[in-house]
């Protein structure tokens, strides 16, 4: 972050950041886990100005008020209080990220996640596979240290599975394990990119009498990454006059001042320490929760967002565009359902087999707050970051490579076993409800079974159930927000046999949900973004008939190396064409500039999905070609052109052009008389 940077500048005070306002109505939302003393880069809405904010702990003004996160603005020492809702808004807009490595490093630039591409990303993904393999082996065998022989065997297995001809050498193994344990979770992949010093929460954790004294000393020494020798030395020091355990001096020291507690007793206390506590003290809370939460996920979740199930269904209806005669086809609905509360967090729509972009669109819809203006005005206060994703083993979902995406986001995945359909039974019930309440009540539906289809006459069978896109989306919004979330549902009460109301259970339990790390929104674009090239013209840059403009493009267009036909790399989010990212090739550190849609196209492009835009463009171009091929229109054009030629000839004959110029100049044409006064 250079002070002389024209595009990327530091603000003078935090008011220039235009932080999102908090809501007047207090609605519980998922909280965040923020390591102590973490410094964040927070940007303005345009993401071209930034400030450094240091996290200074949580603060609750009153007993009944929500917890606020306290930040200190580095530079002015102003105190900034942000609610969990405001942090969600900043994360949703991609405006907050932790400082990773040196403050002026490329990892701290907006869009730095997009720089991890090509061979660099492939190598980082390979290193991530090795690091996860080490952790998986230790977790499965309940053995938290590995010998070199075990490490070598793990590396060989992963290398064979990946087809890696150059696996990491012995000197790299410990570094990979260390990065997996202590690296930041904002974008896990950045931990394994070459020449980056990933830093996580490494602050020691301290515990809080003879057995009690040994226990407290063990906690403190483990937090300092010491061994049992250090515990004995700590007890000797604490038994000194004026120290905390001086009253136990006779039990700790002999007459010569030497520790008389047997070594075996100290070693037993250290060995009997709970593994979660040990990892919590040694590696930090991030690693401890990540390593041990899999055991918890096998049990019926007792908090929202612990397990979120994913499945899909193809509905027996046809969706068309609201304005144009465009048929999108039969919708394939990918739903994200919270297992604890039965809340439908979000969904994605595809027309055809579900794609990777559909999964990412649904995941984004589930993780971030929904804009009521994009949901027909429906209030939808349910969203959050899942801890574990439950995925069907069916081919149509396995092919989406959800596990690879989950690795980069830091989620766990859990595949439903083929012989255990009850693990996703709630989603099967949901799809049955969708069929009964919408599809099977429309004229022309094929119904849910052959027996039902036989009950309908041929005339009704010939009709095709059709909904516009807004009608279909409106139905889903209304069904989930106002009906399904307030309908008593089996299996979400205090006992599995009791019913509960999803919206009420969510409100009761959301504060107990697993705290989530802040996640870089640009990961979505990196995983499923559309890439291309653009040129910069006087009116901005154009991509697929849409024009994008911002003042920062002037910096690129006025660079000495710029040419009018130069092509700049660009990326865009297929779920929202309201802005694109253009690569700055002249910056020493690789960076991307966020360029919003121009005002003239904003009403069309904001919130528009790429597949819808392409369908509209295809329709418009077909209409143009059809018009060009129309015989009547072509004859009319030829007649018009012939008339223009004849008019031009007469115009030259009567010198109408010269007379017009003289009249416009206030001159009387030669050979004409003045008008007679009456």
Secondary structure, 3 states (H helix, E strand, C coil): CCCCCCCCEECCCHHHHCCCCCCCCCCCCCCECCCCCCEEEEECCCCCEEEEEEEEEEECCCCCCCCEEEEEECCCCCEEEEEHHHHHHHHHCCCEEECCCCCCCHHHCCCHHHHCCHHHHHHHHHHHHHHHHHHHHHHHCCCCCCCHHHHHHHHHHHHHHHCCCCCCCHHHHHHHHHHHHHCCCCCHHHHHCCCCCCCCCCCCCCCCCCHHHHHHHHHHHHHCCCCHHHHHHHHHHHCCCCCCCHHHHHHHECCCCCECCCHHHHHHHHHCCCHHHHHHHHCCHHHHHHHHHHHHHCCCCCCCCCEEEEEEEECCCEEECCCCCCEEECEEEEEEEECCCCCEEEEEEEECCCCHHHHHHHHHHHHCCCCHHHCCCCCCCCCCCCCEEEECCCHHHHCCCHHHHHHHHCCEEEECCCCCHHHHHHHHHHHHHHHHHCHHHCCCCCCCCHHHHHCCCHHHHHCCCEEEHHHHHHHHHHHHHHHHHHCEEECCCCCCCCEEEHHHHHHHHHHHCCCECCCCCHHHHHHHCEEEEECEECCEEEECCEEECCCCHHHHHCCCCCCCCCCEEEEEECCEEEEEEEECCCCCCCCEEEEEECHHHHHHHCCCCHHHHHHHHHHHHHHHHHHHHCHHHHHHHHHHHHHHHHHHHHHHHCCHHHHHHHHHCCCCCCCCCCCCCC
